[in-house]
Amino acid sequence: MTFSRILLTAVTVAAGLVAVSPAASGVPETIPLRITNNSARGDQVYLYDIGTRPDGQQGWADADGTFHAWPAGGNPPIPAPDASIPGPAAGQSMTIRMPKFSGRVYFSYGRKLSFSLATGGLVQPAVQNPSDPNSDILFNWTEYTLNDGGLYINSTQVDMFSVPYAVGVRAGDGSTRTTGHLKPGGYRGFFDGLQGEWRTLIQTRSDGTVLRALAPGNGALPASIMDDYVNRVWSKYAGSALTVTPFADRPDTKFTGKVSGDTMDFTDGSGAVVTSFRKPDSDSIFGCHKLLDAPNDQVRGPISRTLCAGYNRSTLLTNPNQPDADDSGFYRDAVTNQYSRDIHARMVDGKAYGFAFDDVGHHESLVTDGNPQEASITLDPLD
């Protein structure tokens, strides 16, 4: 089985969670992106700005923000053109231009990344696969969307936790917002904090360098690791009701869930069953997919997102009204998503994308602005 990730459609910020606002006037075709290297590392940094334009065309941007379409791919995949931009040295900054994309800005230390082109599109690094040519490179990426509605840019750990960085935006009024900075000692503290079976998520290079921790949905954990919690949820809601209010701006839209045999059935205000979920396994919970699939609709998708957040944060037993707004109760159960818990605990602002629907309740590491003057990425030290 291959874990290679093929970019077939527009990359949306953190697994499709951004709702693009109506078109605003005055957003230019490119904006400045300032990269500051505070990593204290001597390695050459390489940058890549790749994505999909609003018209659906896939490609990459050079340092001036000029778009270059990918050539046709092959089967097997063929090497992609070198889209790298030499980044700033330690202690230095540089500014490039970022175009209207839904995409990613990758950065690697010491070596260039390897991209290839399949017949379906760009094959991006997939370090879940040990044979991926990028598996022993220290790298990370941010996700962003820049369009007529403005800028949405985040720091993400949905796929892995690796070299730390923060993102920011300078707004039209001159104010600046940032997110993604770790507390002092937070980088090493995260890896030290993974205990027991969760340490199998950590990948190291042959020289002992810690490269990353894979997100728990990548198959490195026992399939049964969340079963005890799920079984307790199933037992609780066989005899009581779970209320889901998925839209913050529509508090009267509620769905009621109760377990009946093999399914948790949700009814609307009229009492009609609108969707049902089978008991999820760990992979469905960590990936927010499969048995917790979330289509882009107004019923099943919003309910599934809320359930996914509740399972990962272990709040479904302590609060029958979801989503739970009080993060002081997140990750308190002995069975929980330790990976996401430890990331949030080490962030300066407590915000992160520890799993795909970490934006439920606005606990995600995202900054936005409708009139962005400049975006920023700060490469932080590995301490």
C-alpha positions in Angstrom: 0.0 0.0 0.0 1.4 3.4 -0.9 0.9 6.4 1.4 1.9 8.9 -1.3 -0.3 12.0 -1.3 -1.5 13.1 -4.8 -2.7 16.7 -5.1 -5.8 16.2 -7.3 -7.9 19.2 -6.1 -7.3 22.5 -4.4 -5.6 22.0 -1.1 -7.9 23.5 1.5 -6.6 24.8 4.8 -6.4 21.9 7.3 -8.5 19.3 5.6 -11.1 21.5 4.1 -12.2 23.4 7.2 -12.1 26.9 5.8 -15.2 28.6 4.6 -14.1 31.2 2.1 -15.8 34.5 2.7 -17.4 36.5 -0.1 -15.2 38.2 -2.6 -13.5 41.3 -1.3 -12.1 44.1 -3.4 -8.4 45.0 -3.4 -6.7 41.6 -2.7 -3.8 41.7 -5.1 -2.7 38.7 -7.2 0.3 38.2 -4.9 1.2 39.4 -1.4 4.5 39.4 0.4 5.5 36.4 2.5 8.2 37.1 5.0 10.2 34.1 6.2 12.3 34.5 9.3 14.8 31.8 10.3 15.1 31.6 14.1 15.9 27.9 14.1 19.5 28.4 15.1 20.4 25.7 12.7 23.3 26.0 10.2 21.5 23.9 7.4 20.5 25.5 4.2 16.7 26.0 4.2 14.7 25.3 1.0 11.3 26.7 0.4 8.5 25.5 -1.9 5.2 27.3 -2.7 2.9 24.8 -4.4 -0.9 24.7 -4.9 -3.9 25.2 -7.0 -5.0 28.5 -8.5 -8.7 29.7 -8.3 -9.1 28.5 -11.9 -8.2 24.9 -10.9 -4.7 24.9 -12.5 -2.0 23.2 -10.4 1.5 24.4 -10.2 4.2 26.2 -8.2 5.3 29.8 -7.6 8.8 31.1 -7.7 10.2 33.8 -5.4 8.6 36.5 -7.4 5.2 34.8 -7.1 5.1 33.9 -10.8 3.0 30.9 -11.4 4.4 27.8 -13.2 2.1 25.0 -14.3 3.2 21.5 -13.6 3.9 19.5 -16.8 2.1 16.3 -17.5 2.9 13.4 -15.2 3.5 9.8 -15.9 2.8 6.2 -14.7 5.0 5.5 -12.9 5.4 9.1 -11.6 8.2 11.2 -13.1 10.4 13.8 -11.2 8.8 17.2 -10.9 10.7 20.4 -11.9 12.8 21.8 -9.2 10.5 24.3 -7.5 12.9 25.1 -4.6 13.7 28.6 -3.4 16.8 29.1 -1.2 15.6 30.2 2.2 17.2 32.6 4.7 20.2 31.6 6.8 19.8 31.3 10.6 19.1 34.7 12.1 18.1 36.2 8.8 14.8 37.0 7.0 13.7 37.2 3.4 10.6 38.1 1.6 9.0 36.3 -1.4 5.7 36.8 -3.1 2.8 34.3 -2.6 0.1 34.1 -5.3 -3.6 33.3 -5.0 -3.4 29.6 -4.2 -5.0 26.9 -2.1 -1.8 25.1 -1.2 1.2 24.7 0.9 4.5 26.3 1.7 7.1 23.6 2.4 10.4 24.2 4.1 13.2 21.7 4.5 16.6 21.7 6.3 19.8 20.6 4.7 18.3 18.8 1.6 15.9 19.6 -1.1 12.5 17.7 -1.1 11.6 15.3 -3.8 8.3 15.8 -5.6 7.0 13.8 -8.6 4.2 13.9 -11.0 1.7 11.1 -11.6 -1.0 11.1 -14.3 -3.4 12.4 -11.7 -1.3 15.3 -10.4 1.5 16.2 -8.0 2.8 13.5 -5.6 3.8 15.2 -2.4 6.1 13.8 0.4 4.4 11.0 2.4 6.7 10.0 5.2 4.2 7.5 6.5 5.8 5.4 3.8 9.4 4.4 4.8 10.4 4.1 1.2 9.4 7.7 0.5 12.5 9.6 -0.7 11.8 12.4 1.8 11.5 10.1 4.9 15.0 11.0 6.3 14.7 14.8 5.6 13.8 17.3 8.3 10.9 19.3 6.9 7.5 20.7 7.5 4.8 22.8 5.8 2.1 25.4 6.3 -1.2 25.4 4.5 -2.9 28.5 3.1 -5.6 29.8 0.9 -5.2 33.3 -0.7 -8.1 34.4 -2.8 -10.4 37.3 -3.4 -11.8 36.8 0.1 -8.4 37.3 1.8 -5.8 35.1 3.4 -6.2 32.0 5.6 -3.0 30.5 6.8 -2.3 27.9 9.6 0.2 25.8 11.3 -0.8 22.2 11.0 0.0 18.9 12.7 -2.8 16.9 11.1 -0.2 14.6 9.4 2.8 15.0 11.6 4.6 17.0 14.3 8.0 18.1 13.1 10.3 21.2 13.0 8.4 24.0 14.7 7.2 27.2 13.1 4.6 29.9 13.5 2.5 31.8 10.9 1.1 35.3 10.9 -0.6 38.0 9.0 -0.3 41.8 9.0 -3.7 43.3 8.4 -4.7 46.4 6.5 -5.0 48.4 9.8 -1.4 47.5 10.6 -2.2 44.9 13.3 -0.4 41.6 13.4 -1.7 38.2 14.4 0.4 35.1 14.9 -0.2 31.5 16.0 1.9 28.3 16.2 4.7 29.3 18.6 5.7 26.6 21.1 6.5 27.4 24.7 10.2 27.3 25.7 11.2 23.6 25.7 8.0 22.7 24.0 9.6 20.9 21.0 11.7 18.4 23.0 9.0 18.3 25.6 6.4 17.0 23.1 8.6 14.0 22.2 9.5 13.3 25.8 5.8 13.5 26.7 4.7 10.6 24.3 4.6 7.6 26.5 4.1 3.9 26.1 2.7 2.8 22.8 2.5 6.4 21.6 6.3 6.5 21.3 5.9 4.3 18.2 4.8 7.5 16.4 8.3 9.0 16.6 10.6 8.7 13.5 14.4 9.1 13.8 17.2 9.3 11.3 20.0 6.7 11.3 22.2 9.3 13.0 19.8 9.6 15.9 18.2 12.8 14.8 14.5 13.0 15.7 12.7 13.9 12.5 9.0 13.9 13.5 6.1 12.2 15.2 3.5 10.8 12.8 -0.1 11.7 13.6 -1.9 8.7 15.2 -4.1 7.9 12.2 -1.1 6.7 10.2 -1.2 3.1 11.4 1.6 3.1 14.0 -0.7 2.5 16.9 -2.7 -0.6 17.8 -6.1 -0.5 16.1 -7.8 -1.1 19.5 -6.2 1.9 21.4 -9.4 3.9 21.6 -11.8 0.9 22.0 -12.3 1.3 25.8 -13.4 4.9 25.5 -15.7 4.1 22.5 -17.3 1.2 24.4 -18.0 3.5 27.4 -19.6 6.1 25.1 -21.7 3.4 23.5 -22.9 2.2 26.9 -23.7 5.7 28.2 -25.8 6.7 25.2 -27.7 3.5 25.1 -29.5 4.9 28.1 -29.3 8.6 27.7 -29.2 11.2 24.9 -26.3 13.0 23.3 -27.2 16.5 22.0 -25.2 17.9 19.1 -25.5 21.6 18.2 -23.1 21.8 15.3 -23.6 25.4 14.2 -22.5 28.2 16.6 -24.6 30.7 14.6 -27.7 28.5 14.6 -28.2 27.4 18.2 -31.7 26.1 17.5 -30.5 23.5 15.1 -30.0 20.5 17.3 -29.6 16.7 16.7 -30.2 14.1 19.3 -28.2 10.9 19.3 -29.0 7.5 21.0 -27.4 4.1 20.7 -29.6 1.4 19.4 -27.8 -1.9 18.9 -25.0 -1.4 16.4 -25.6 2.2 15.6 -25.9 5.6 17.2 -29.0 7.2 15.5 -29.5 10.9 15.3 -32.9 12.5 15.1 -33.9 16.1 14.2 -36.4 18.3 16.0 -39.3 16.4 14.5 -38.0 13.1 15.8 -37.1 11.7 12.4 -33.8 9.8 12.1 -31.5 11.9 9.9 -28.2 9.9 10.0 -26.6 7.0 11.9 -23.1 6.0 12.9 -21.6 2.6 13.6 -19.3 2.2 16.5 -16.0 3.9 15.3 -12.6 2.3 15.4 -9.5 4.2 16.3 -8.5 5.0 12.7 -11.9 6.5 12.1 -11.5 8.7 15.1 -7.9 9.9 14.5 -8.5 10.4 10.8 -12.1 11.8 11.1 -13.1 9.6 8.2 -14.3 6.1 7.4 -17.0 5.4 10.1 -16.9 9.1 11.0 -17.1 10.3 7.4 -18.0 14.0 7.1 -19.6 14.9 3.8 -19.9 18.6 3.0 -23.6 18.8 3.8 -25.8 20.3 6.5 -26.5 17.2 8.6 -24.2 14.2 8.6 -21.0 16.2 8.1 -21.5 18.7 10.9 -22.6 15.9 13.3 -19.6 13.8 12.4 -17.2 16.7 12.8 -18.6 17.2 16.3 -18.4 13.5 17.2 -14.8 13.4 15.9 -13.8 16.3 18.1 -15.5 14.8 21.1 -13.8 11.4 20.7 -10.3 12.9 20.1 -10.7 15.3 23.1 -12.5 12.6 25.2 -15.4 14.9 26.2 -18.3 12.7 25.1 -18.6 11.1 28.6 -18.3 14.3 30.6 -20.7 16.5 28.6 -23.8 15.2 26.8 -24.0 18.6 25.0 -21.5 18.8 22.2 -19.4 20.5 21.1 -17.9 21.2 24.5 -16.7 24.8 24.6 -14.6 24.5 27.8 -11.1 23.3 26.8 -10.1 22.8 30.5 -11.9 19.5 30.2 -10.2 18.3 27.1 -8.0 15.2 27.0 -8.7 14.3 30.7 -9.7 10.7 30.2 -7.0 8.0 30.5 -8.0 7.1 26.9 -7.5 10.1 24.7 -5.6 11.4 21.7 -2.3 11.9 23.5 -0.6 13.3 20.4 -3.1 16.2 20.0 -3.2 16.7 23.8 0.5 17.1 24.0 0.7 19.5 21.1 -2.0 21.8 22.5 -0.4 21.7 26.0 2.9 23.1 24.5 1.5 25.8 22.3 1.9 29.4 23.6 -1.7 30.2 22.7 -3.0 26.6 23.2 -4.1 26.5 19.5 -3.2 23.7 17.1 -4.5 21.4 14.4 -3.8 18.2 16.3 -6.5 16.4 14.2 -8.5 17.3 11.1 -11.5 18.9 12.9 -9.6 20.7 15.6 -11.4 23.8 14.4 -14.7 22.6 16.1 -15.0 25.3 18.8 -12.2 27.3 17.3 -9.2 25.6 18.9 -7.3 25.6 15.7 -4.0 27.4 14.9 -5.3 29.6 12.1 -5.1 33.3 11.3 -7.1 35.1 8.6 -7.6 38.5 7.2 -9.8 39.9 4.4 -7.2 42.6 3.4 -3.8 41.0 4.1 -0.7 43.2 3.6 1.8 40.5 4.5 2.0 36.9 5.5 4.8 35.5 7.6 6.4 32.2 8.5 8.8 32.0 11.4 11.1 29.0 11.7 11.5 28.4 15.5 14.3 26.6 17.4 14.2 22.9 18.0 14.4 23.2 21.8 
